Amino acid sequence: MLCPLIFKEHILANFLKTLNKTNFVKLSGLSFLTILLLCLSFPPADMGFLAWIALIPWFILIVTEERYVYFNALFIGTVFIFIQLSWLRHVTYIAWILLSLYCAAYFLCFAFCTRFIISRLRLPLVIIAPCVWAALEFIRSFFLSGFPWFFIGHTQYQFLPIIQVSDITGVYGVSFIIIMVNAGIADLILYIAARRDTINSPYLYRFPGRKFAFFGLACILPFVLLAIILSYGFYWLSHYKPKEGPTVCMVQGNIPQDMKFESNEEDEINILKQYTDLSMSVKGTPIDLLVWPETMVPGLLNIDPELTGRKIDVLSQLTPIQLSQELNTNLLLGGIALTLAGDEQIYFNSAYYYNREGKSDGCYDKIHLVPFGEFTPLKNYFPFLTKLVPYKIGLTHGRHRTLFRLDTLQHESFDFGTSICYEDTVPSLIRKFKKDGADFMLNITNDGWFRDSAELDQHLAIMVFRAVENRFCMARAANTGISSFVSPDGAIYAKLSDSKGKYREISGTLIGRIKLVEKYNPFYTTCGDWFSILCVAALGIMLIMSVVKGRIVCQKVTEPK
């Protein structure tokens, strides 16, 4: 028993000594340690358990370092995001660099807010850091169209007991507790270091007298809260009894983006044939719905082919009739929609729904478009920006959410919604579909832009939280992967892979049953982002109090004696 204690004491002593070393050694060592742990926490490395300690080195730097603390924050954020976002280089290097710098700015904001509040209010990290972090993640989810990627909570998508709290707080609650645990451990290390006079910093808070009790409570708080969250998670999972719903078939054609992007009519016919042949391979299997990914129908489905004079439009419009009748199933097909408004041509990224007779039964136009991917912001003021858009055409935002009615072979009826591409990363949009009455949700996407990269894993991890937040099944049809089914508890219970276990850049079909729970709207569905808004309010209050206290101190200093 004595040896482990001596060993732990030795490790802690050595770590505390590093806090007193030169700025270069301390900054570089702790910075790269943070970056390494963060990268390993996220997919595809999937060592999510490291997220619970990944930020401790950086938090210590924020409190103890007197120089370069903001440069260090920008450095950590830029390098981490640059590595994780490396898949964007397949589309554009400029966006890869700029988006990395943009996300890194939130690391800078975190360091500034945390340090500023600590210096004025003398509160421990465990109180400040979770609120600041969750608030900044929420702001990043919608500011400038939003980029809800690389939230620290996403690292836990495989740890089901932890993420069940998302149906109350959204993913932000998971991020909150992870940051609180990191901050609590950092506080303990800093307190021990201060007691031993190992470090000295004007930003290192002191807790004389009764404040020690407050400090002790603050360090215990994250583990008490973690226990409550785990208890809730285990309780929900123990009472989770799903029912089998409709049978859905996801078709994954693995069409290279180069072939789609620079296609001629022959290529388009080959794409259509590839998806048609894969669809026909399930003939004889009773299915209720067959799904093609985003934009996999190469022709226009909603325009008279005589107006376009293109053979591919004729073939594309015959395909739903053929498939629905041959397979006796409903269809959901991803394609481009064209609306004529006088001389103007308006294009949408759409999902077309067909019944078993091959008749069109509705269409959903993508609402949340990707800036500089599907449309160009401010293009009327800065025409040169259109050169940054990879599409040959500019797409228009859809205006309405659409629920499709699915009649099954068992004579049951279900309503489902469809998200296209990155729309499943937008919590507010998926939540609205649930409030509209969706029994389950589909996502159709073409992640072929990013080839065999970590983006495919990261995208799936994010979708898991949409399922838990709204307590319905989410299923995805992806052109290059990862086609999958996610149950209302967040478990990925089906994923398309080949005989070698490969699940990226393969072709095939995935048939699964939708898992259903008793229909109700969870707290998060009903109340939305109440928790993250509360964190934003807490951050605002702490900043205001810090400014006010700073002015009071300045007035006392300048008062004549």
Residue pairs with C-beta under 8 A, 6 or more apart in sequence:
12 189
12 192
15 189
16 189
16 192
16 193
16 196
16 198
16 199
17 198
18 25
18 26
18 29
18 30
19 26
19 60
19 64
19 193
19 198
19 199
20 198
20 199
23 65
23 67
23 68
26 61
26 65
27 61
27 65
27 68
27 72
29 57
30 57
30 58
30 60
30 61
31 57
31 58
31 61
31 72
31 75
31 76
33 57
34 54
34 55
34 57
34 58
34 76
34 80
35 76
35 79
35 80
35 83
37 50
37 51
37 53
37 54
37 55
37 57
38 51
38 54
38 55
38 80
39 45
39 80
39 83
39 84
40 47
40 50
40 54
41 47
41 48
41 50
41 51
41 54
41 152
41 155
42 84
42 150
42 154
42 155
42 454
42 458
42 461
43 157
43 454
43 457
43 458
43 460
43 461
44 454
44 457
44 458
46 158
46 457
48 155
48 156
48 157
48 158
48 159
49 159
50 155
51 152
51 155
51 156
51 178
52 178
52 181
52 182
53 182
53 185
54 182
55 152
55 179
55 182
55 183
55 186
56 182
56 185
56 186
56 189
58 72
58 73
58 76
59 125
59 129
59 182
59 183
59 186
60 186
60 189
60 190
61 69
61 72
62 69
62 73
62 111
62 114
62 115
62 125
63 115
63 118
63 125
63 186
63 190
63 201
63 203
63 204
63 205
64 190
64 199
64 201
64 203
64 204
65 72
65 201
66 201
66 202
66 203
69 111
69 115
70 108
70 111
70 112
72 111
73 107
73 108
73 110
73 111
73 112
74 104
74 105
74 107
74 108
76 104
76 107
77 103
77 104
77 105
77 106
77 107
77 108
78 100
78 101
78 104
80 104
80 107
81 99
81 100
81 103
81 104
81 150
82 96
82 97
82 100
84 150
84 454
84 458
85 96
85 99
85 100
85 103
85 149
85 150
86 96
86 453
86 454
87 450
87 451
87 453
87 454
87 455
88 95
88 96
88 99
88 450
88 455
89 96
90 449
90 450
90 451
90 453
91 373
91 390
91 449
91 450
92 372
92 388
92 390
94 388
95 372
95 388
99 147
102 144
102 147
103 140
103 147
103 149
103 150
106 136
106 137
106 139
106 140
109 136
110 129
110 132
110 133
110 136
113 128
113 132
113 539
113 543
114 125
114 128
114 129
114 132
115 203
116 543
116 546
117 123
117 128
117 132
117 542
117 543
117 546
118 125
118 128
118 203
118 205
119 202
119 203
119 546
120 545
120 546
120 547
120 549
120 550
121 542
121 545
121 546
121 549
122 205
122 206
123 205
123 542
124 183
124 187
124 205
124 215
124 218
124 219
125 183
125 184
125 186
125 187
125 190
126 180
126 183
126 184
126 187
126 218
126 219
126 221
126 222
127 218
128 183
128 542
129 179
129 180
129 182
129 183
130 176
130 177
130 179
130 180
130 183
130 535
131 176
131 535
131 538
131 539
131 542
132 535
132 539
133 152
133 175
133 176
133 179
134 172
134 173
134 175
134 176
134 179
134 531
134 532
134 535
135 532
135 535
135 536
135 538
135 539
137 148
137 151
137 152
137 153
137 172
137 175
137 532
138 172
138 529
138 532
138 533
138 535
138 536
139 536
140 146
140 147
140 148
141 147
141 148
141 426
141 427
142 428
144 371
145 368
145 371
145 377
146 426
148 425
148 426
148 427
148 462
149 425
149 458
149 462
150 458
151 171
151 172
151 175
152 174
152 175
152 178
152 179
153 163
153 166
153 171
153 172
153 173
153 174
153 175
153 178
153 465
154 171
154 458
154 461
154 462
154 465
155 178
156 162
156 163
156 174
156 178
157 163
157 461
157 462
157 464
157 465
157 490
160 233
160 237
160 489
160 490
160 491
161 230
161 233
161 234
161 237
162 174
162 177
162 229
162 230
162 233
163 174
163 233
163 464
163 465
163 468
163 490
164 229
164 232
164 233
164 236
164 237
164 468
164 489
164 490
165 173
165 174
165 177
165 229
165 232
165 233
166 173
166 174
166 465
166 468
166 469
166 490
166 524
167 236
167 468
167 469
167 470
167 471
167 522
167 523
167 524
167 525
168 522
168 523
168 524
168 531
169 176
169 524
169 531
169 532
170 427
170 465
170 469
170 524
170 529
170 531
170 532
171 427
171 465
171 469
172 529
172 531
172 532
172 535
173 229
173 531
174 465
176 531
176 535
177 222
177 225
177 226
177 229
180 221
180 222
180 225
180 226
181 222
181 223
181 226
183 222
184 218
184 219
184 220
184 221
184 222
184 223
187 215
187 218
187 219
188 219
190 199
190 204
191 207
191 215
191 219
192 198
193 199
194 204
194 206
207 214
207 215
236 489
237 489
240 488
240 489
240 517
241 517
242 487
242 488
242 489
242 515
242 516
242 517
243 515
243 516
243 517
244 513
244 514
244 515
244 516
245 414
245 439
245 440
245 473
245 513
245 514
245 515
245 516
246 288
246 289
246 406
246 408
246 412
246 414
246 513
246 514
247 286
247 287
247 288
247 289
247 408
247 409
247 511
247 512
247 513
247 514
248 287
248 288
248 289
248 290
248 291
248 442
248 475
248 485
248 511
248 512
248 513
248 514
249 279
249 282
249 285
249 287
249 289
249 290
249 291
249 329
249 509
249 510
249 511
250 291
250 475
250 476
250 477
250 478
250 483
250 484
250 496
250 509
250 510
250 511
250 512
251 275
251 278
251 279
251 290
251 291
251 292
251 293
251 296
251 477
251 509
252 278
252 293
252 477
252 478
252 479
252 480
252 481
252 483
252 496
252 506
252 507
252 508
252 509
252 510
253 271
253 274
253 275
253 278
253 292
253 293
253 296
253 479
253 507
254 448
254 479
254 480
254 481
254 505
254 506
254 507
255 271
255 274
255 296
255 448
255 479
255 480
256 448
257 446
257 448
257 449
257 451
259 267
259 271
260 267
260 271
260 295
260 298
260 446
260 448
261 390
263 271
263 298
265 310
265 311
265 312
268 298
268 299
268 312
269 298
269 311
269 312
269 315
271 296
271 298
272 297
272 298
272 299
272 312
272 315
272 316
272 319
274 507
275 292
275 296
276 319
276 322
276 323
278 507
278 508
278 509
279 290
279 292
279 323
279 327
279 509
280 323
280 326
280 327
281 509
282 290
282 327
282 509
282 511
283 326
283 327
285 511
286 328
286 409
287 327
287 329
287 511
288 329
288 330
288 406
288 408
288 409
289 329
289 330
289 331
289 332
289 406
290 323
290 327
290 329
290 330
290 331
290 332
291 331
291 332
291 333
291 442
291 444
291 475
291 477
292 331
292 332
292 333
292 334
292 444
292 477
293 334
293 444
293 445
293 446
293 477
293 478
293 479
294 334
294 349
294 351
294 420
294 421
294 444
294 445
294 446
294 479
295 334
295 335
295 336
295 349
295 446
296 333
296 334
296 335
296 446
296 479
297 316
297 319
297 333
297 334
297 335
297 336
297 352
298 312
298 316
298 335
299 305
299 310
299 312
299 313
299 314
299 315
299 316
299 317
299 335
300 308
300 310
300 313
300 316
300 335
300 336
300 337
300 338
301 316
301 317
301 320
301 333
301 335
301 337
301 352
301 360
302 337
302 338
302 339
302 350
302 352
302 360
302 363
303 313
303 338
303 340
305 313
305 314
305 317
316 335
319 333
320 331
320 333
320 352
320 354
320 358
320 360
321 358
322 358
323 329
323 331
323 358
324 330
324 331
324 354
324 355
324 356
324 357
324 358
325 356
325 357
325 358
328 356
328 409
329 356
330 353
330 354
330 355
330 356
330 361
330 406
330 407
331 352
331 353
331 354
331 358
332 351
332 352
332 353
332 354
332 404
332 418
332 442
332 444
333 351
333 352
333 354
334 349
334 350
334 351
334 352
334 420
334 444
334 446
334 477
335 350
335 352
336 347
336 348
336 349
336 350
337 347
337 348
337 349
337 350
337 352
337 363
337 365
338 345
338 346
338 347
338 348
339 345
339 346
339 347
339 348
340 346
346 396
347 393
347 394
347 395
347 396
348 365
348 366
348 395
348 396
348 398
349 365
349 366
349 369
349 374
349 395
349 420
349 421
350 363
350 364
350 365
350 366
350 398
350 420
351 363
351 364
351 366
351 418
351 420
351 444
352 360
352 362
352 363
353 360
353 361
353 362
353 363
353 364
353 404
354 360
354 361
355 361
355 407
356 407
361 404
361 405
362 402
362 404
363 402
364 398
364 401
364 402
364 404
364 417
364 418
364 420
365 396
365 397
365 398
365 399
365 400
366 374
366 395
366 397
366 398
366 420
366 421
366 423
367 397
367 398
367 399
367 401
367 423
367 429
368 397
368 422
368 423
368 426
368 429
369 375
369 395
369 397
370 421
370 422
371 377
372 385
372 388
372 389
373 389
373 390
373 391
374 389
374 391
374 394
374 395
375 389
375 394
375 395
375 396
375 397
376 385
376 386
376 388
376 389
376 394
377 385
378 385
379 385
379 386
379 394
386 394
390 449
401 417
401 429
401 432
401 433
401 436
402 417
402 418
403 415
403 416
403 417
403 433
403 436
403 437
403 438
404 415
404 416
404 417
404 418
405 413
405 414
405 415
406 413
406 414
406 415
406 416
407 413
408 414
414 439
414 440
414 514
415 437
415 438
415 439
416 438
416 439
416 440
416 441
416 442
417 430
417 433
417 436
417 438
417 441
417 442
418 441
418 442
418 443
418 444
419 426
419 429
419 430
419 433
419 441
419 442
419 443
419 444
420 443
420 444
420 445
421 444
421 445
421 446
422 445
422 459
423 429
423 430
423 443
424 430
424 441
424 443
424 445
424 459
424 462
424 463
424 466
424 474
424 476
425 459
425 462
425 463
427 465
427 466
427 469
427 529
428 528
428 529
430 441
430 466
430 469
430 470
431 469
431 470
431 524
431 525
431 528
433 441
433 470
434 441
434 470
434 472
434 521
434 525
435 521
435 525
435 526
438 472
439 472
439 514
439 516
439 519
440 472
440 473
440 474
440 475
440 514
440 516
441 466
441 467
441 470
441 472
441 473
441 474
441 475
442 474
442 475
442 476
442 477
443 463
443 474
443 475
443 476
443 477
444 476
444 477
444 478
445 459
445 476
445 477
445 478
445 479
446 478
446 479
446 480
447 455
447 456
447 459
447 478
447 479
447 480
447 481
448 479
448 480
450 456
451 480
451 505
452 480
452 504
452 505
453 504
456 478
456 480
456 481
456 482
456 504
457 482
459 482
460 476
460 482
460 484
460 492
463 474
463 476
463 486
464 486
464 490
464 492
465 490
466 474
467 473
467 474
467 486
467 487
467 488
467 489
467 490
468 488
468 489
468 490
469 522
469 524
469 525
470 521
470 522
470 524
470 525
471 488
471 517
471 520
471 522
471 525
472 488
472 516
472 517
473 485
473 486
473 487
473 488
473 514
473 515
473 516
474 485
474 486
475 484
475 485
475 486
475 512
475 514
476 482
476 483
476 484
476 485
476 486
477 483
480 504
480 505
481 496
481 503
481 504
481 505
481 506
482 495
482 496
482 503
482 504
483 495
483 496
483 510
484 492
484 494
484 495
484 496
484 510
485 492
485 493
485 494
485 495
485 510
485 512
485 514
485 515
486 492
486 493
487 493
487 515
488 515
488 516
488 517
493 512
493 515
494 510
494 512
495 503
495 510
496 503
496 506
496 508
496 509
496 510
497 503
497 506
498 506
498 508
